[in-house]
Amino acid sequence: MVELEDDERDFDETFEHYRFVSDKGQAQIRVDKFLTSRLEKTSRHRIQLAVEAGYVLVNGIKAKASYKVKPFDVVTLELPYERRGFEVKPENIPLDIPYEDEDLLLVNKPAGLVVHPGHGHFSGTLVNALAYHLGISQPADSKDERMGILVHRIDKNTSGLLLIAKNDYSQLYLAKQFFDHSIERKYIALVWGNVKDDCGTINAHIARDPNDRLKFKAFPDGSCGKHAITHYSVLERFGYTTLIECKLETGRTHQIRVHMDFIGHPLFNDDRYGGDRVVKGTLYSKYKKFIHNCFDLLPRHALHAKTLGFIHPRSKEKMFFENEIPDDFKQVIEKWRSFSSFSTQ
């Protein structure tokens, strides 16, 4: 089976799910102690942080740290990130860090940079760069493939903002916001075609494409996959392409790419979803040359993670960040703007 790169996996796939039912003879003990006795490979400290962050439910209700488990209680726990183990060596790779404090940092990731090691990318990744920046490393037998710092991910060829936790408490607190879909995220995308409505919402489940394991597919009837919602609004129209802003309500693998392709507007130069060819426009050789020049300027899909809003894990203050569209994307937008202006004269 062909595997996706790790930074292309659905965020929900990085959570471990547990469910325990206490027996009739259960002595009343604190919920963190109850879970520690059943999860031998997870420290009590980490479980205590999970309780504080709201990952632990008892009978469907968020548990307080002081709660004592009673007979027949149903205790559920969700913990972020899978446990695999990759060696992570620090590498001096330059990072664009627009913000950093004792609990977290933001990275403006360039297109082409893989987020973390695995499946053919064991060096030269963002995690290798972060290991160097933070002065940490990870042995090959480690159980945490992300060193407990990555909160979410974006595709290798998507540029933009990534949020990084610097300690267990921050990682659990921030990951919960992504899991609850309370994080504010907006992306800028250039898509093929003239999008009909100025704004809209795409509500269609997303699952692996049964005919191509490297792709995902939209299922609007909900018969397969996971719930996914993307809100979009038109920023600028160029005739054969449209510049849009996408706001994610959920965070599924390739969500914007799949949803836009589903409504007939694949991302410009998206080689996985058919955007790397002339989708709309004329048959004239001059136009084809213009498109290929754009592809040369932007040798990846036209998607950029522009904004990120979240609640700070320690101060509990609302934080909001916005970054510039990278030069390769800007140049293609300008070329389409000029082309559109010329063609309408």
N, C-alpha and C positions, 0 to 999 in steps of 0.2 A: 504494500500500500504506500502511495506517495504521501509524505508528511508535509504539513504546512510548517513554515518557519515559526519559531516560538513567538515572535512579536506579532504574528498574524492570528494568534489564537484568541478565541472569545474570552473576555475578562472573567465571565462566570466560571470558565474552566479552571481558573486558578484558585478556586475555593474547594476546601474539603468539607464534607457534610457528615455530621454524626447525629445519631438519635439513640437515646437510652431511656428505658423504662425501669424505674426503681421497683424492686420486689416488695412483697407485703411485709417483710421483716426489716425493711430499710430503717436504720437508725437515722435520726434527724441530724444531718451534718450540712455545713455550708456548701453551696452549690459548686464553688471552686474546688473544694476538697473532693467532692463527689466525682467531678470530672477528672481531676488529677489521678484518681485511683483507677480510672478506666482508660486514660490516655497516657500510657507509660512513657511515650516518646515526646510528650509535650510538657514543658515545665509549668509548675503552678503559677509562676509569675506571668507567663504568657496567657494562661487561662484567666487569671485575674484581670489582665488588660482587656481580654476579649469580653469579659462580663461588663467591665466599665464602658467599653465601646458599643455595647448593645448587641453582640453576636450571640448571646446565650438566651434562650427562651425556655420557660417552664410552663407547660400546658398552654403554649401559644402566646404567653405574655412575657415581655422583656424582664429578665430577672435582675434583681438588685444584688449587690455583692453580699449583703447580709442574709439573703434568703437561705433557708434550711430545707433541704430536700426531704420530702415525706413519702410514705409508701404509695406506689402506683403513679408518681409524678412522671410526666414525659418531658425529658430534658433534651433539647436540641442545640447544636453548636455548629457554627460555620466559621472556618478559619481560612484566611487568605493564603494563597500560593501552594502549589503542588510540591511534592518532595521527591526530587530526582537526584541531583548531585552533579554538578559540573565544576571542574577546576576553573577558578577565576584568578588570572594573574593581572596585577596592576599594569596598565599601559599608559604612557604619557601621550594621550590623544587630546588635543585642544577641545575645550567645551565652552559654549556660549551660555553663561549662567546669569540670567537677568535678576535673580533674587536668591538669597540664601540666608538662613538663620540657624539656630542651634537644633531645630527640629526637622527642617525640610529645605529643599532647594528646587528651583525650576531650571530646566534645561531647554534651550531652543534647539531642537534636534534638526540637523540638516537631512535632506533627502539622501538615501543611499546608506545611511548608518543603521545597521542592525541593532536592535535594542539589547538583547542579551544572548550569551553563548548557547549553542545547541544546533544540531542538525546541519553540520557543515560550517558553522560560524563559531569557532572556539576562541577566536581572538579578534581584535579590532572592533569590538562592539562597544556600545554605550556603557555597559556594565564594567568592562575592562577599564574604560576611561574614568568611571566613577570610583572604582576601586583605587585608582591612583590618586584621584582628587581627595578622597576621604581617608586615604592611608590605611586601607584594609585589603584583605585578600581572602580567598576561599580554597581550601584543599579539595582534592578530587573526591574524597569520601564524604563531603558535606552533604547534608540532607536538604539544604535549602538552595535551590538553583539560582535564586535571585538575591541571596545574601540578606533577605528581609528588607530591602530598600525600595524596590520597584512597586509602585502603587497601581499603575495602569500601563498601557502600551499603545503605540501607533505603528502602522505598517512601516517596513523598511523604506519604501519610496514615498512616504508621506512626511512632509516637514512640519515643524511646529513645536508647541509647548508640551513638555512632559513634566509631571510632578513626581518628585523623589522624596521618600521619607528617610530620615537619618537615624531613627531609633524605632524600637518595637512599638512603643506607644503611638507614635505618629503614624507608623505604617498601618496599624489596626484602625486607628481613628479615621484616617483618610480613605483607606480601602472601603470602609463601611459606607462612606458617602458615595463612592462609585457604585457599590453594590445596591444602594438604595436609590440610585439615579438622581441624587440631589446635587451633584456637581454640575456647574454650568459650563458647557463646551460649545463653541461655535467654530465652524470650519468654513474656509473659502474654497470654492471649487469652480473650475471651468468645465462646462459640459457641452456635449454636442447637441445641436438643434436649438430652435427658438422655443423655450419653455412657455407653454400656453398661459398659465396663470402667474400673476405676480407673486403669489405665495400659496403654500399648500402643505399638506401633511401626508406622508406615506406611512401607512400602517399595514405591514406585511411581515409575517414570520420569516425567519432566515434559517436555512439549514444547508448542509453540504449539497452540492449539485450531484445527484446520483450518476450523472454521465461524465463528470469531470471532478476528481477528488481535490484538485487545486482551486476549484471555484466554489462559491456559495450561490444559493438561489433563493428568490423570494417566493413565499407561499401565502398569497393574500387570504386564502380560505382558512388559514391556521391549521391545516392538516398535518403539517410537519414543521419541525424546527422550534425556534424560540421567538417570543414576542419581541418585535422591534418597531420603533417609531422614530421617524426623521421629519423634522419641520424644515421647510426651505422657503427662502424669499429671493426674488430676483434683484440683483444689484445693478446689472448693466446688460444690455442686449447687443449682440454683434451680428445678428442675422442668422448665420450658420452655427454660432455658438452662443452660450449665455453664461455670464458670471453670476454665481449664486452664493448665498450664505446658508449653511446648514446648521441647525441646532439639534443636537442629539438628546433624545429623551431616554434612550437605552444605548448600550455600548456593545453591539454584536460585531463579530468578525466581518470586516469589509463592509460595514453597514451602509455607509454613504455610497460606496461604489456599487453595491448590489441594488440598493433602492433606486438610484438614479438610472441604472441600466434597466430596471424593471419597468420604469415609466417611459422608456424609450430615449433616454438622454445619458448615455454612458459618459464617464469622465474622459476628457480630452487626453489622448495618449495613454490610456489605461490598457496595457497589453493583455491583461487577463480577462477583461470584460468587453473587448472589441472596440475600444476607443483609439487604438493605434493605427487606424486607417481612415480614409476619407468617408465619414459617415453621412455628412450633409454637405451640399454645395454643388458646384458645377463639374463638368468633365474636362474643362479646359486644362491644358498642361501647365499654364501659368498659375492657376489656382492650386493644382497638385504640388507644384514646386513651393508655393507659399506654405502649404500645410507641412511639407517635409522640412522646410526651414524652421517652422515652429517646433516640430518634433526634435530637431537638432538642438534648439535653444533649451527645450524642456524635455530632457530624455527620461521622463518618468510621468506618472499620472499627475494631473493638475489638482492636487489637494493639499491644503495647508491648515494645520490646527492653529487658529489665530488667537482665540481667547480661552481663558480658564478661570473659573470662579469657584471658591470653596471656603469652608469654615476652618480657620486655623486650629490645629489640635490642642494647642496650649492656651492661647489667648481667647479662643472662641470667637474671634472677630472675623467678619466676612472679608475675604481677600479676592481681588480681581486683577488679572493680568492680561495684557494684549500685546502682541508683537507684530512686527512688520512682515509683509509678504516677501519672500526671498526674491533675489534679483532675477533668477531664471523664470519664475512665474510672472514677475512684473513685466519683463521684456515681452513675453508672449501676449499678455493682456494689452500692452501698448501696440503690438503688431496687429492684433484683432481690432483694436480701437481705430487704428489708421485705415485698415482694410475696410471696416464698416463705413467709416466716414467717406472714403473714396468711392465705394460702390454705390452709395446713395446720392452722389452728386449728379 
